[in-house]
Amino acid sequence: MLIRRPTDILPSEITSGDAYLHRREWLKQAASMGLIAGLPVLAACDAQAQGSRLAGVKANPAYAPADERINKVEDFRNYCNFYEFGTDKTDPPVMAKALKTRPWTVAVEGEVLKPKTFDIDDLMKLAPLEERIYRFRCVEAWSMVVPWIGFPLSALINQVQPKGNAKFVEFVTLADKAQMPGLRSSVLDWPYVEGLRLDEAMHPLTLLTFGAFGEVLAPQNGAPLRITIPWKYGFKGGKSIVKIRFVEKEPRTAWVKAGPSEYGFYSNVNPTVDHPRWSQATERRLGEFSKRKTLMFNGYADQVASLYTGMDLKKFY
Ligand code: MTE
């Protein structure tokens, strides 16, 4: 029988998915269970079968949104965008079930001094795993609050040491026709590619993500790793990444190629710049009936606005 020690329990589990998350209360609970600071971090398990809990995860409450409710895990797992497995929200949970996530390697290459191909289980041990509760905003004007598990992408970037001419980071995701029926459609130019400016990639909020809700990522949510950039629209977060490339020029991303008038490279959440098909002024939180106002940079302006000083965000949308 599996006995779970208090240090194995994350705040996302203490606060059930549909209970209100009051930050102060959450902090109190986490502190009383010794979850916050100074605890030794256990190694992540190697066997990462679907549904397995991630061990040794430390809560990092620094960025938890105040007075927000964590979404139900079902919202996260059953309402997905992962076009390699179909374009309906309910396709990926069914079609991605058999995605093979081991063995899995991630090639980190391009303009770096120390290129390296990581085995996913080694990559997961590169830095302590943290749980971070972030708002997640989709350009289609729905949103969620998700307890992600990962570590800052900067930990990986520091290890491979970008050269002076590396200005952008490109994320290339799996495109395997044998496993991904959606690749038969020409809705996007495969593989799904996303990118960030190097300073955005280095920002402490940018999370290399291996899990959510205490467990390894479900295939439909981008197992075995995706990227999470909470101040940008959800499509910036490529799922099932196989390659991370450091480049000089702004990457041509899948959505910019598909619709340059609709999708920009920056794609910062911005209630004052509408998408031609969806107003970005408001959003519907999954599980809620009425709409709420969308916050500039998805509520992370204090942390990230300085990245864009002097830029016209209507032009660089
Ligand atoms: N990554 C890949 N490889 N393929 C995709 O179709 N969809 C993006 C992003 N990452 C997508 C992807 C979009 S549009 C969104 S909103 C988020 O994943 C959705 O993440 P979720 O389904 O886990 O909520």
Boltz pocket constraint, residues with backbone or C-beta under 6 A from the ligand:
constraints:
  - pocket:
      binder: B
      contacts: [[A, 76], [A, 79], [A, 80], [A, 81], [A, 82], [A, 83], [A, 84], [A, 137], [A, 138], [A, 139], [A, 173], [A, 174], [A, 192], [A, 220], [A, 221], [A, 222], [A, 233], [A, 234], [A, 235], [A, 236], [A, 237], [A, 238], [A, 239], [A, 240]]
      max_distance: 6.0
